[in-house]
Amino acid sequence: MSNAALHHKITYIEFTTTDIELTKKFYSTVFGWSFKDWGPDYIDSNADSAGIAIGFAKGAPQQEQPKFAPFAVLYSKDLKATGRRKYRRAHLRISRRAALPLL
């Protein structure tokens, strides 16, 4: 799938939480976001609800970086061309994973 309007834009971000149900209750009550449950340890909200696709994974509060850090997904219409840019000089890693399912 290609969407030029999303090229080099953040399309998804994931955070870690110690309490999935409390997180879901807070964001749905305060901001009106709706969530999809992916089991007891993961929820997400799509861009129509939250403004950006966002997920919350259950984790322990003592987890160290990077597992406790946010996980952001940036869209690229041409991953190879994006990878050839100067990102390598900045020592950033570009994942070549298969496309993530759309929310």
Secondary structure, DSSP 8 states (H G I E B T S, - for coil): ---GGGTTSEEEEEEEES-HHHHHHHHHHHH----EE-STTEEEE-HHHHSSEEEEEE--TT--TTTTS-EEEE--S-HHHHHHSGGGTTT------------
